[in-house]
Amino acid sequence: MNCTYHIQNPIILICIAPHKCQCQRKLCVECLYDHGVDIQKHTTPIKKFRDMALKKMKDSKLDDNQELTKQRVAFKALLTQTEQMMKKILDELSQSIKQVYDQIEKVNQSFLNLINENTNLAGSSYTDIEKLVNIVEGTTVIDWSASKNSYMIEVDKTMNWWDQQIKAFIEKSKEEIQWVQSLINEEEDYQMKDDLFEMLTFIQQIDDSLYEKILEILKREKVSDILGFLSKSNHQNFYQSLINQQLNIKEVKKQITKISNVLKNIQDHKFNKDDYSSEIYEKVRQDLIKRMYDNKGIINFFRFLVLITSIDDKFIQCGSNGLSLLVGLKTDLRNQSFENIRIKNTSLIGGNFARGNLSGSEFDNVNICGINLNGAQLLNCKWMNISIHELYKLDGHDGPVSSVCFSPDRKTLASCSGSIYGGVDMSIRLWDVKTGQQKAKLDGHTNGILLVCFSPDGNTLASGSSDKSIRLWDVKTGEQTALFDGHTSTVYSVCFSPDGNTLVSGSNDKSIRFWDVKTGQQKAKLDGHNGYVYSVCFSPDGNTLASGSNDMSIRLWDVNTGYQKAKLDGHTSYVYSVCFSLDGNTLASGSSDKSIRLWDVKTGQQKTKFDGHSNGILSVCFSPDGNTLASGSSDKSIRLWDVKTGQQNTQLEGHTSYVYSVCFSPDGNTLASGSSDKSIRLWDVKTGQQLEGHTSYVYSVCFSLDGNTLALGSSDKSIRLWDIKTGQQKAKLDGHSNWVQSVCFSPDGNTLASCTSDDSIRLWDVKKGKEISSAKKKYKDLIAQFKIPLQQHSHITEASNYITTLLISQSTIFQVQGALVLKGEFINSQGTDLRPLLKSKGSCILEEFKQK
């Protein structure tokens, strides 16, 4: 027979792939090229397939009806025997009751036969007269009446008992008949589906209580093969235990069949093989989220899918994708139990698991950036290869952390403390990157230290200080090996040449100086800047030096001749930081004019300008591959920029004050930051997500009376309404021309009042998301009732005793305050233990608590 689509070609193969075959599973040679399946794995020659099918039929012994006939005959015999036994019992019961009734009638008649109106007592026998005397004078009739009544009562009891037994038997028989009927598949055959949403619509009408009962039984029975368990046809007790007021046994069986069919389908679907949170599935994922939104039936199935990962390892990937989609749908996952779930290869960015129970859970290669674990139970968890921006918060310095620098092998991080105004710490600290522990503290400077830099071989550390000196340190021993004096004011910046033989420094004395590392002698002094030299940086080939100054200029110098090669103008304020890309063709600069600029080193022309920070940029650093630029600012944030597109990729929040220094690790996976909040933080920079929200400070918050809506007033002149359950923004109210200092709901929640810094008040219709016109009736009365409440809501108060269960922010922020951690493992993708991070974020490490 020839192919339907290519008539000239014969059909030679059968498709056995687990999908809905577009070629009707009959393939010719040309079909193979369009079909897109593995030929060896998913196709079989037509003759071979025929033999395989015949063998399968033969092995299954479908034509052997011997056992079926035997059981059919046995059941028929049983019914006949039952019928005969029931007839015998009914006959015996009927006969017994008849005998009782007959006996009563006989005795009654015997009394009546003794006398009537026509009886001649003179002719009666002595025996009859004696009986009549006993009846008249004695209790004979009374005694018989009592006996007769007792017989009647006993017979009545027997009848009631029989009635109850028969009704119970009939009811039980009906259940058994219904059970037998439920074995007959009245559903149309389920067709495997490729479209995931189409597959999920098949179970959207499932009774949600069914999932909970099924899980309870699966756990109690210690089931590890869910499909095997659900597909058993003799699970009479199982189905009966699922019956409720809405579902009879037939309906239960039907719904279980639906669940089983979808589980079979999804088990072989790519949803159970691939990571649907990855970039290649982004469009599919967003389409699913859009189509699934508010579909309670599908959402309940996904919850079930997540929970069965703790039972059956065949559903781990689809359960992981399901949890990721629940997070994407902003489903309320707070206060829920996810004990022992197993999740892998997915992203849970921004998920809210506040006060949830994740004890015993196993995560592998999961992105947990920005998730809320406040108050969660994390007992005996095993989380491996975890992706998270913030790795550590290293506390130790007593003053602002002015600079951080990774050693070339990434094993050590150096930090120092100081500021442009001097400092009180005056120390350098070396940290173990993997454990977060302090390895050494280097003392010697007599004033704040503004910058540290490792030599290319990682054996020497250089530091510049407000005490006007430069010092070299042996990293292994922690001993000072050299002291360079020459600058007449604060040394802001130091940098090793690529060969490690030369150290360059920039100073408050407006000069740049070159030092011979081996001899400690000054080799050259470059003058040209008209202000403080804040930053110096060698090009990767060591032939060019870049410098940034508070004279608002950047200068490029020929290292060999000492001559100025170029002057780059463009910034409108101090240039605090300069950094070369790895190829040396691009220079990045950060300025107090709030901008970052990229320059073409060869032409001296500005290539692009990055705007986004709300305050001065204090530090910039290229990633080793040159694709990402990190920036630290006095707006307390760190931002990661795509160098090619100029777009902001990620914003890292956590520091509570100026970010003085940012530095990439040599492998580009970790970013270190130092801040005037006295902390150092390590961030995993592989992934991230930015959420929409206010673009400036939030001055006022107010809940609606029902607690479902939160209103925020901001210095960006807008008001935003947020859904508390989902975390979604419901509306953005624009109209004010100044900062919104206060917001307040009316008691019925239908009206919102807002007040700005110029004391103007506006009223808003909450449902419509529009301003109420002042021309409307009762507007003045509404304004009057809001004046006092607005004054009371004019500022935000904090309650540090309470954990955050829902955070609305421009950026996802990892939260784990008040979480209970016991034993377990929490390891990131680089092998770093995350328990110190959990502790620094406010988690309770129960082992330590027990020791205390």
N, C-alpha and C positions, 0 to 999 in steps of 0.2 A: 504494500500500500504506500502511496506517495504522500509527501508532506502537504498539509493544508495551505501553508504559507509559501512554500517553494515547490510548486506542483511537479516540476521536473525531477525533484530529488526524492529518493525512497526514504522512509523512516527507518533509522538504524539504531537509535538509542532511546532509552526511557529515562526521564528525569526523576530522581528519587530525593531531590533536595527538599528540606522542610519549609516550603513556601508555596504560595499560590502561583502555580506555573502559568506564565502567559502563553506558553506554547502548547498548552493542554497536555504536558508531560511527554509528548511524542516529538522526537527531535530528528531532524536531518542534519547533514553536514553544515549547511549554512546557518541553521538555528543555533548551533554551538557558539558561533561568534557573537550573536545578538543576546544569547541567553545569560551570559555572565556568571556561570557557576563553575566550580572546580570539576573538570571533566572526570578525573580519576575518582574523586570522592563522591560526587553526586550524580553520575550518569552510569548506566549499565546497558550493554548490548541487548537488543530486543529479545533475542533467542535465550540469552542467559537469564534475563529477567523473567521470561516465561517459565523456565525451569525452576528458578528460585520461588516463584509464586506457587507452582504446582507442589514443590517440595514442602513449602510452608503449610499448604492445605493438607497434604498427606500427613505431615508430622503432627498437625493439630487434630487429626482423626475426626474431622467434622462429619464424615459420612458414617461414623460408628454410632448408631443409635441404640446400641444394646443397653447401656446404662440408663438412657432416657426412657426406653420402653419398660425396663425393670421398675424404675421409680414411678412411672405412670400407672402400671398395674398395681404396685404396692399401695399407691395413694387411693386408687379406686376401691381396692379391697378394704382399706382403712375406713373410707366413707361408708361402704356397705356394712361393715362390722359395727361402725358407730350408729348407723341407722337402726340396725337390729337390736343393739344394746339399748338404745334410747326407747325403742318401741316396747321392749321387755320391761324396762324401768317404769314407763308410763302405764303399761298394763297393770303391773304390780301395785303401783301407787293408786291407780283408779279403783282396782279391786278392793284394796285395803280400806279406802275411804268409803266405798259403797257398803262394805260389811259393817262399818261403824254406824252409818245412817240406817241401814236395815235393822240393826240390833235395837236402835233407839225406837224406831217405829214399832217393832215387835213388842217391846216392853210396854210402850204406851197403849198399844191395842189390847194387851193382856189385862191391864187395869180396866179399860173400857168395857171389856167383855163380861166383867163380874156383875154389872148391874146396869139397867137402863129403865125407862118409864114403864115398860111392859113386863119387867122381870117379876115373877112370882117367888118371893123370898121363902115362902112356906115350902116350896118344892125344891129350893136350892140345897146343894150338898153341904155337909158339915164343913168341908175344906173351904168352900167359897164364902160361907158365912164367917168363918174364922178370919179369912183374909179381909173381909169387909169390916169386921170388928177392929182389926189392927189399923185399918185405914182411917176409920172414924175416930178411934180412941188413941191411936198411936201416931208415929211419924213416918210411916212407910212411904207415903206419896211425897212428903217433904224431902226425905232422904234420896228418893229417886230423882227428883227435880234437880237436887244439888249435883248428883252424879252425872245426870244428862248434860247440865251446863258445863261441867268440867270436861266432858268428852267433846262438846262443841268448841270449847276454847282451845283444846289441844289440836283439834282438826284445823281450826282457823290459823293457829300458829304454823302448822305444817304448810298450809296453803300460802301464807305470807312468805315463809322461808323459801318455798318452791318458786314463788313469783320473783323474789329477789335473785335467786340463783339463776333462773331462766333469763331475767333481764341482764344480769352481769355476763352470763354466757353469750347472750345475743350481742351485747356491746363489744365483748372481747372478740367474738367471731367477726363482727363488722371490721374491727381494727385489723384482724388477721387477713380478712379478705381484701381490705384496702391496701395492706402491706404487700400482698401478692400482686394486686393490680398495679401497685407502684413500681413493681419490677418490670412491667411492660413499658418500654420507652415510647411515650406518647409525644416526646419532643421531636421536632425535625432535627435531622443530623446536623451537628455543629460543624461548620466549615472553618478550617484554619484561616486566619486573617493576617495580612501583612501590615495593614494600617493599624497602628497601636490604638488610636482613639476609637476606631470602629470596634476593635476588640473590647475595649473598656466599656463601651455603651451596653454591651451584652449583660454586664453585671450591675448596672447603675440602679436597678430596682431591688437589689438584695436587701433583706431586712438587716439593719445594722447590728441588732442584738445577736444575730447569728454568728458574726465574726468573733465576738467576745466568748460565746459559748464554745465555739469550735476550738479556739485557742486554749481555753480552760481544759477541755477534754484531751487535746493533743499533749499538753504538758503533763496532765495527770497520768496518761497512758504511756508517757515517755516515747512518743512517736518521733522517728527521725526521717521517715519517708512519708511526706504528707499525701502525695498523690496516690501512693500505694494504699494508704489508710482510707482515703476518701472513696476510692474506687471499689472497695470491697462491697459485694452485694448482700452479704449476710449481716450487715451492721444494724440489725433491728433495734437493739437497745440504744445505739448511737443516735439514730434518727428520732426515736421516741423521746430522748432526753432534750432534743432541740425544739420540740413542739411547744408553742405558746398560744395565746388567745387569737393571734392573727394567722398562725400557720398550723395546718393539720399535717399529718405525716406525708401525704402526697405532695403538698406544697413544699415541705422541707426537702424531700427527696429531689424535687425539681430544682430548687435553689442550690442544693449541694452539687448537683450535676452541672449547673451553670458555672459555679466557682471552679469545679474540677476542670471543665473544658477550657476556661480562660487561663488557669494555671498551666495546663498542658501546652496551650498556645504560647504563652509568655515565656515558658521555660526554654523553648527553641527559638525564640525571637531575639533579634539583635539587642533588644532592650535588656536582655539578661546576659549579654556578652560585652557590650561596649559602654563606655563612660558617656552618658548623655549630658553631662555638664561640661564636656570638652568643647573646644571652639568649633569643631566640624559639625556638631549637633546643635549649635546655638539657635539657628533658625527653626529647626524641628522643635527644640525645647520651648522657645517662645510661642510657637504656634500651639503646642500642647497646653501651655499655661493659659493662653487666651481661650481655648476651647473648653478647658476643664474648669475655668473660674466659676465658683459657686455651685459646682456639680457635687452635691453631698455624697451621692452614691459612689462616684469614682474616688473621691477623697477618702471615704471610709475604706474602700478596697486597698488604696495605697497604704493606709495605716496598717491594715492587716498584712500587706506584703512586707512592710518593714519589720513587723513583729515576728513573722515566721522565719526571718533570717536567724533567729535564735534557736530554731528547731531543725530546719532543713537547709543544709549548706548549698543545695542546688538552686536556691533562690536568692543568694547573697547579692549578686550584681543588680538584679531587677529591684530588689528591696532597697538597695543603696540609691539607685536612680529614683525610686519612688520617694525616698526621704528628701532627696535633693529637690524634686518637683514640689513636694509639700512646702519646703522652705521658700522656693520660688513663688508659690501661690500665696505666701504670707499666712499660711495656716497657723492657727494658734496651737503651738506645741508646748506651751507652758503647763506646769503641774501634771505632766503625764509620765507614765512609766514606759521606759524603753530598756528595761533590764535585759542584759545578755544579747542585745542585738549585735549583728556582725555587719559592718559597713566597710566598703572598700571602693577605691577608684572613683571618687566623686567629690563634689564641692557642696559644703553646707554654709557658704558665706552668708553672714547676716541672720542665720537661724536663731530663733528665740526658744531656748530650752530652760528658761528660768524656773527654778524649784522642781525641775524634772528629776527622774531617777534613771541614770545611765549606768548604774552599777553593773559590773560584769561585762560591759560592752567591749567589743573589739573593733577598732578602727585601723585601716591600713590604706595609706596613700589618700588621705582625706584632707581637704582644705577647710580649716575651721576659723579662718579669718573673720573677725567681727561677730562671732556667735556669742550669745548671751547664756552663760552657764551660772549666773548668779543664784546662789542657794541650791544648786544642783547636788545630787548624790553621785559621787565618782569613786565608788568603792571597788577595788580590785579590777580596774579597767586595764585593757591592753591596747594602747594607742601607739601605732608605729608609723614611721614615714609621714608624720603629720606636717602639713603646710600651714604656717601661720606667720604673719608679718613680724610681730613682736616676739622675740625669743627670750630676752632677759631685760630686767631692769637692775643694773648694777649700782648698788649704793655703797658709798665708802668715803667719797670726798666730802669735806666740810664746807666747800665753796663751789662757785660755778665751775662746771666742766667746760673748759675752753677749747679742748682739742682731743680728738681720738684718732688712732692710727693702727691698722692691722699689720702684723708682721707678714713677710712674704709667704710663709708657710701656713698662714691663717690660724695658727694655733694660739697666738698671743695677741691681745689687744692692749695698746698703751693709751693711757689717758692722763691729762694734767688739769690742774685747777688754777683759775685766775680770771682776770677780766681786764679791759683796757683801763680800768680805774685802780688796778692793783687787786690783791686778793689776800685771803687769810689762810688758805690751805697750804700753798707752796709745795705741794707734793706731786710726784708722778707715780702712777700705779700701773702694774702689769696684771692682766687678767687672763685666766684660762678660758678660752672661747667656748670649749665644749661643756665645761661644768659651771662656768660663771663665777668661779672662786677667784679671789685675789691671790696672785702668786708672789708679788713683791711690792714694796713701797720704797720709792727712791727719794731721799731727802738731800738737800744741798743748796737749792736756790733760796734766796732771802726775800723774795717777793713773788707775786703771782706768776705762774707759767702760762704762756699764751699758745704755745704750739709744740707738738712732739712729732718726730718723723723717724721711721726706721731706715737703716741703711739697706741697700739692695740685697745683701747677704743675710740680713736679719740679725746680725750679731751686735750691732751698735744702734743706740737710740740717741738722737739729738734733741735738745730742748732749748727754746728761747724764752726769755723772762723779762718781767718789768724791772728786774734787778740789773738790767743792761748786759747780762752775760749770756753766753751760749755754752752749754755743757754737753759732753758726750758720756754715754753710760754703757757699760758692758751688760748686755741683756741677761746673760747666764748668771753672772755673779751679783748684779745689781750695784756694782761699784762704779763711781765716777772715774772716767779715764782721761778726761781732758776738760780744760776751761779756756774758752776763747773770749778775750776782752778786747774791746776796740770801739764798739758802739757807745755813743754818749747818751743814749736814752733807751726806752723800752724796745726789746726785740720782739716784733710781732710774728715773724714767720721764718722758718728754716726749711731747707729742702736739699736732699742729697742728689748729686749728679748720678746718671744711670750707672756709671762705672764705680761709684762709691768713693772716689778719691777726693771729690770736692764737695764742700758744703756751702750753700749760699744762704744769706740772711737778709731780711728786710726790717727796717727800724723806724722808730719815731723820729730819729735824727735825719730822716729823708734820704738816707743812703742805702745802697745795696752793697754787701761785701761778700767776697769769695774767700774761703778758707781751705788750706791744705789739711785734709783730715789726719794724715800721718804725722806732720810736723806741728800742726796747730798754728801755723803762720798765716797771716792775711796775705792772699795772693793778689787781690785787686779790690778797688772801691769804685762803684759806679754812681755818679751823681747825675741828676736830670729831673727827678720828681720835685715838685714844689710843695709837697705835703708828705705826711706819714706814708711809709710803704707798708701796707697791711698784708700783702700776699706776694710770694714769689714761687715760681714753678718752672722746673726744667722740662724741655721737650723730650720725648722718648729717645731721640738720638743724641741728646746732650749738647747740641750745637746752639740752641736758642733758649733764652730765659725770658719768661713773661713776668711782669710785675704789675700790681694794682695799688692805687694810692687814693688818699682822700683829696687829691687834686683833681679827682673825677676822671683820670686818664689811666689807660693801660699802655705799657711800653714793652716792646720786644727788643731784646739785646742779643748781639752776636757774642757768644760766650768766649770764643777764641780771641777776638780783637777788643772786646769791651765796648764796642760802638753800638749806639742805638740804631736799630734797623727800622723801626716803625713806631708811630704813636697812634693808638686807637682811641678815637673820641666818639662819644655817643651817650654815655651815661651822664645823668644830670645831678649825681650826688656821689658820695664816697664809693669806691670800688673795694669791697672787703675781701673778695676771693677770686682767684683765677685758677684754671685747671686745663691741661692739654688732654685731648683725646689720645687713644693709644697709638693711632697712626700719625699723630703730630700735625695733622692738617687743620684741625679745628681747635679753637680756644674758647672756653666758656668763662663767663665772668658774672659775678653776682654783686649787686649794688644796693645801697640804702635808698635808691630811687624806686625800689620794689620790683625791679626788672632783672631778668637774666638774659644775657645776650651771647650769641654764638658768632665767632669771627673766623673768617678765612685767613689762616696764618700767612699764606703766600701773598695774597693781595692786600691784606689789612682791612678788607671790607666786612661790614656786618652782614651775616647771612640770615639771621632770624632773631626774634625777640620773644621771650616767654613772659607772659603776664598771668598773674593768678594770686600771688602772695599779697597779703594786705598790709605787709610791713617790709622792712629792709631784709635783704638776703645776706646772710652772714657767711655762708659756706656753699660751695658747689663741688661736685665730684662726678666724673664720668665712670660708668661701669666698665669693666675690662674689655667687653666686646664693643664698646662705643655706641651702643644703641639706646642706652638710658642715661639720663642725667639726674642726679639727686641734688636737692637743694634744701638747706636749713635756714629758717628765718626767725626774726624776732616776733613773728605772729604766732610762734610756738608750734608751727607745723613743719612737717617734712613732706616734700612733694617729689614724685618721680615723673619724669618727662620723657616722651618718645622723641628722640633726637631728630628722626627723619620727618615726622609729621608736625612736631612742635606742640602736640597735644599732651595735656596732663593725663597720665595713666592712673596714678594713685595718690591719695593723700593719707599720710600716716599720722594719726593723732595719738597722743599719750603724754607728751611733755607738757608741763604746766608753766613753762617760761621759755625765754629765748633759746633757740637751737643754734649754738655757736659753731658746731662742727659736724660734718657728715663724711663717712668714709666707707667705700666698698671693700669687701674682702677680695682677695686675689681671684677667687673663683666666681665672683659676681653674684653669689647666692645670698649673701648676708650684707646688711648695711648697719654700720654702727653710728650712733649719734650721741653727742654730748650737749648738755644744756645747763643754763643758769639755775635750773631747778635742782642742781647738784647730782643729777642722775645721768647714767649712761644707759642707753637702750640698744639692744640688738634686734634687728628686724629681718624676717624672711621676705625677700622682695620678689619671689617668683610670681605670685598671683595677687590679685586685689580687685576691689570693686568699689566704685563711688556711687553714693545714693544722693538723690536730689533733695534739697531742703533749703533752709534760709542761707543767705549768702553773707550774713553778718551776725552780730551778737543778738541773742534772745533775751529780752528784758522782762517779759511777763508771761506767765502761764496761768490757764484757768480751765478746770474740768467742768463739763456740763453736769447737771444734777444727777443724771442717770449714770454718769461715769463712763459713757461710751465715746465721748468726743473730747479732744483736748485742743484748746486754742492757744497759739503762740504769737506774741507780738515781738517784732524785731526792729533793729536799727536799719534794716534794709527797706523800711517803710511799708512792709507788708505784714499781713496776718495770715497764718496758715491754720487750717483745721485738719486734725489727724484722727483717723479711726483707731481707737485704743486696742481693739481686738486684733486687727490685722497689721497695724503700723503703717497703713497706707495714707497718703495725703488725700483728703476728701475735697479740699477747696483752697484756693489762694485768693485772698481778698486784697485788692489794690485800690488805692484812692488817697491815702494819706500822703502828705508832702513832707513829713518829718518823721522822726523816730517814733515807733509805737511803744509807749512806755507801760500801758496797762490795758488789759482785756478782761471782760466779765460777762458771763452768761445770765440771761433772765431765768427765773425759777422754772419756767416751762421748757427752757432749752431752745426756744424758737428764735430768740433774738440775742445778738451779741453786741456789746458796746465796746468801743475802743477809744483810747485817749492818747494823744501825742504830746511831745515835749513842748509844743506851743499851746497846750491846754485845749485844743479843739477835740470835740467828741463826735464820733460817728456811730450810727446804728446799722446793723447788718441783719438781713434775713438769712438765718443759718441754712434752711432747707434749699433756698434758691441760690445762696452764695452771692447775693447782691446787696448793695447798700440801700437802706430804706430812705426814701426821699423825705426831706424836711417839710415838704408841702402836705404830707399825709396827716390825717387827723390823729390826735392823741400823741403826736410826735413829741411835744413839749413835756407831756406827762411821762412818757418813756424816758426822756433825757433826765428828768428830775429824779426818777427812782434809781437811776444808775450812778449818780454822782458819788454817793458815799461808798458803794461797793467798788467803784473804780479806784478810789483812794486807797482802799484796803488791799487791792491787788496790784499796787504800783511797784512791787519788787518781788523777786523770787527768793523763797526761803529754802534752806536745805535741811534735810533730816538724815543725818549720817547713820542713824541707827537702822535705817531701812535699806534693803537692797533694791537695785533698779531691775524691774521686771520687763520694761519696755523702754528702749532708748531711741529717740528720734534725733538723728544727726546727719550732717552732710556726708560723713564717712563712717564705714563700719568700724566699730571699736570692740575689741575682744574683752569680754567681761566675765569674771569668775569669782566675784566677791561673795564670801560666805559659803562657797562650795565646800563639801566635805570630801576630802581625798584620803584614801587609805590604801597603802601598798600600791600594786599595779605598776604599769609602765606608761610613760608619756614621752615619746621620743620623736623628734622631728626628722625630716628627710635627710639631714646632715649628721644624724646620730647624736644630736644634742638633747640632753635631759631637760624637759620643760617644767619639771616640778618646781625649780626655783622661780620660774615665771608665775606659775599658779600661786605660789606663796606670796610673791611680791604684789600680786593683784588682789590679795585679801582672802585667798582660800585657807581653809583650816586643814593642815596636814595632821591627821589624827595620831600618827605615830609620835610626832613631836609633842602633841597635846598630852598624850599618855605619859610621855617621859616627864613632862612638867608636873 
